[in-house]
Amino acid sequence: MALTKEKTVATVSTFGANEKDTGNTKVQVALLTERIKQLTEHCKQFKKDKSASRSLLILVGQRRKLLKYLQRKDLETYRSLIKELGLRK
C-alpha cells in the first residue's frame, strides 16, 4: 500500500525545490500526509486490520514530530504548509 512512483514524484516536485529534494521537511510532511490519507481509507474499509491501524498511528506521530520541528524552526513555512495541505482546520 505504498505510494505510487508517480504520486511520489508529483508530491516531491510540488513541495520540494527540485525532483531530488526528498529530505526537505515540507516534502516529508506532504508524503506522510498522502500515506495517511491512503491508510485512513483502508482502515475505514477493513475495520479489523489492526496492523494497518497501528501503522496509521505511527505515521501520524512521525508527521506530528516533523510539524513540531518545522514550527520551531520556520513558523511562516509551517503555516503555509498547514494551509496548503488542509491540516488543522
C-alpha positions as CSV (number, residue, x, y, z in Angstrom):
1,M,0.0,0.0,0.0
2,A,2.9,2.3,-0.6
3,L,2.5,5.5,-2.7
4,T,2.9,5.0,-6.4
5,K,6.0,6.3,-8.0
6,E,4.0,8.9,-10.0
7,K,2.3,10.2,-6.9
8,T,5.6,10.4,-5.0
9,V,7.3,12.3,-7.8
10,A,4.4,14.7,-8.2
11,T,4.4,15.4,-4.4
12,V,8.2,15.9,-4.3
13,S,8.1,18.3,-7.3
14,T,5.2,20.3,-5.8
15,F,6.7,20.8,-2.3
16,G,10.4,20.4,-2.9
17,A,13.0,22.7,-4.6
18,N,13.6,20.1,-7.3
19,E,12.8,16.4,-8.1
20,K,15.5,15.1,-5.9
21,D,14.7,17.2,-2.8
22,T,13.2,14.4,-0.8
23,G,14.9,15.3,2.5
24,N,13.1,18.6,2.8
25,T,10.8,18.7,5.8
26,K,7.9,20.1,3.7
27,V,8.3,17.2,1.3
28,Q,8.4,14.6,4.1
29,V,5.3,16.0,5.7
30,A,3.4,16.0,2.4
31,L,4.4,12.4,1.6
32,L,3.3,11.3,5.1
33,T,0.0,13.1,4.6
34,E,-0.6,11.3,1.4
35,R,0.2,8.0,3.0
36,I,-2.0,8.8,6.0
37,K,-4.9,9.5,3.6
38,Q,-4.5,6.1,2.0
39,L,-4.3,4.3,5.2
40,T,-7.3,6.1,6.6
41,E,-9.4,4.9,3.7
42,H,-8.1,1.4,4.1
43,C,-8.9,1.4,7.8
44,K,-12.4,2.6,7.1
45,Q,-12.9,-0.3,4.7
46,F,-11.2,-3.0,6.8
47,K,-12.0,-2.2,10.4
48,K,-10.4,-5.3,11.9
49,D,-7.0,-4.7,10.3
50,K,-5.1,-3.8,13.4
51,S,-1.7,-3.7,11.9
52,A,-2.8,-1.0,9.4
53,S,-4.4,0.9,12.3
54,R,-1.1,0.7,14.2
55,S,0.8,1.8,11.1
56,L,-1.5,4.8,10.8
57,L,-0.9,5.9,14.3
58,I,2.9,5.6,13.8
59,L,2.7,7.7,10.6
60,V,0.6,10.4,12.4
61,G,3.2,10.5,15.2
62,Q,6.0,10.9,12.7
63,R,4.1,13.7,10.9
64,R,3.4,15.4,14.2
65,K,7.1,15.4,15.1
66,L,8.1,16.8,11.8
67,L,5.5,19.6,12.0
68,K,6.6,20.4,15.5
69,Y,10.2,20.7,14.3
70,L,9.1,22.9,11.3
71,Q,7.0,25.1,13.6
72,R,10.0,25.6,15.9
73,K,12.5,26.4,13.0
74,D,10.4,28.3,10.5
75,L,6.9,29.5,11.6
76,E,5.9,31.0,8.2
77,T,6.7,27.9,6.3
78,Y,4.8,25.8,8.9
79,R,1.7,28.0,8.5
80,S,1.8,27.9,4.7
81,L,2.3,24.1,4.7
82,I,-0.6,23.6,7.1
83,K,-2.8,25.7,4.9
84,E,-1.7,24.1,1.6
85,L,-2.2,20.5,2.9
86,G,-5.5,21.3,4.6
87,L,-4.4,20.3,8.1
88,R,-5.7,21.8,11.4
89,K,-8.9,23.4,10.2
